[in-house]
Amino acid sequence: MDITTVSHYRRARTRDDLALAPGEVILAGGTWLMSEPQPGTTGFVDVTTMGWPDIEIAAGGLRIGATCTIATLVAWSRGAHEIPVPEAWDAVAMIPDAANALLASFKIWNTATVGGNVCQSFAAGALISLAVALDGVARVWQPDGGERVLPVAELITGNAENALLPGEVLRSVELPAHALESRVLLRKIALAELGRSGAVVTGRVDGDAAAVFTVTAATLRPVVLRFASLPDAASLAAAVGDAPGFYTDSLGAADWRRGVSIELAERIRTELAA
Ligand SMILES: Cc1cc2nc3c(=O)[nH]c(=O)nc-3n(C[C@H](O)[C@H](O)[C@H](O)COP(=O)(O)OP(=O)(O)OC[C@H]3O[C@@H](n4cnc5c(N)ncnc54)[C@H](O)[C@@H]3O)c2cc1C
């Protein structure tokens, strides 16, 4: 779509270039920014020219550059990238499942970025589901030159709402090794076969037997439920059912979202227990 209010466009190459003038916004893949009118936006600052590596592996885990496209992340997870996937990181197999939860064409996958998906902060943000499932943290660059790190689950504060302050830029999403080494499963449901997710539930068991279940898409913001070990069916159903924020929109009623989240969590629990 033509964004008729925009009169200028800048490519950011240094951190100083990320300082936004009034009316400017950060542009990543542009798949959402270009999909509807942006009243009040007069300039785009392209963050994809910052030269951030897509994938970096360190002892602590995986760092995904905010400008990494969803397609590149999926390709890496499937071994089609110059940086190999560490053998112990079984959870990487979930990345294509998470990306598939994004209702998007191949064209969108190749353009949309991980950072754009997180910063757009839709309840049905597929990369949010991935990050939250694996204890992902967001590294945020602050306009005064500092940075802060917070869990992605806390960065997202509502459907299309987040805790980014004016001028802050998401630099990376980082997934810790202990979560990448876990057994993890993701299940999703949508009212229409190819519709946007109505509920995305994940469950994982870590090396120390601790279990973590998450609910996204069904709730206004991510829900993370932690257990010392895999819970029994009743405890899990109660925890999921009591989670805050189940909501109603054209993609599903709150009661339906609650009900299917309980069911998906139980299916995951059964598989993890097997
Ligand atoms: C057909 C179609 C289907 C879609 N399906 C889904 C879906 O199922 N789920 C979903 O969540 N979204 C969906 N989207 C919306 C959008 O495409 C995705 O959220 C996408 O991942 C956004 O990434 P992007 O890089 O294109 O972001 P952009 O459109 O470039 O930016 C999105 C927002 O994030 C901000 N931003 C981007 N990068 C940064 C950064 N590094 N730091 C700070 N702010 C930043 C921008 O200023 C903007 O406000 C869909 C869009 C289309 C057109």
The ligand as an ORCA input file, in Angstrom:
! r2SCAN-3c Opt
* xyz 0 1
  C      -0.724    -11.628      5.081
  C      -0.148    -11.266      6.426
  C      -0.273    -12.177      7.460
  C       0.263    -11.857      8.739
  N       0.139    -12.787      9.732
  C       0.608    -12.489     10.969
  C       0.475    -13.412     12.042
  O      -0.108    -14.505     11.906
  N       1.000    -13.076     13.255
  C       1.654    -11.892     13.440
  O       2.142    -11.628     14.541
  N       1.772    -11.003     12.447
  C       1.265    -11.253     11.222
  N       1.404    -10.331     10.226
  C       1.991     -8.994     10.565
  C       3.495     -8.874     10.221
  O       3.723     -9.279      8.905
  C       4.381     -9.709     11.137
  O       4.144     -9.388     12.505
  C       5.873     -9.515     10.829
  O       6.641    -10.460     11.522
  C       6.374     -8.112     11.129
  O       7.759     -8.082     10.848
  P       8.406     -6.959      9.912
  O       9.877     -7.173      9.955
  O       7.791     -6.921      8.574
  O       8.026     -5.664     10.750
  P       7.667     -4.174     10.260
  O       6.380     -4.151      9.531
  O       8.856     -3.552      9.597
  O       7.530     -3.478     11.705
  C       6.496     -3.863     12.591
  C       6.569     -2.949     13.834
  O       7.721     -3.243     14.618
  C       8.572     -2.082     14.733
  N       9.945     -2.587     14.672
  C      10.438     -3.451     13.738
  N      11.695     -3.811     14.052
  C      12.002     -3.164     15.202
  C      13.161     -3.142     16.049
  N      14.259     -3.875     15.771
  N      13.136     -2.376     17.159
  C      12.030     -1.633     17.460
  N      10.903     -1.628     16.701
  C      10.899     -2.379     15.598
  C       8.165     -1.162     13.587
  O       8.436      0.199     13.885
  C       6.671     -1.469     13.503
  O       5.981     -0.751     14.505
  C       0.911    -10.611      8.957
  C       1.012     -9.701      7.888
  C       0.494    -10.025      6.650
  C       0.621     -8.996      5.548
*
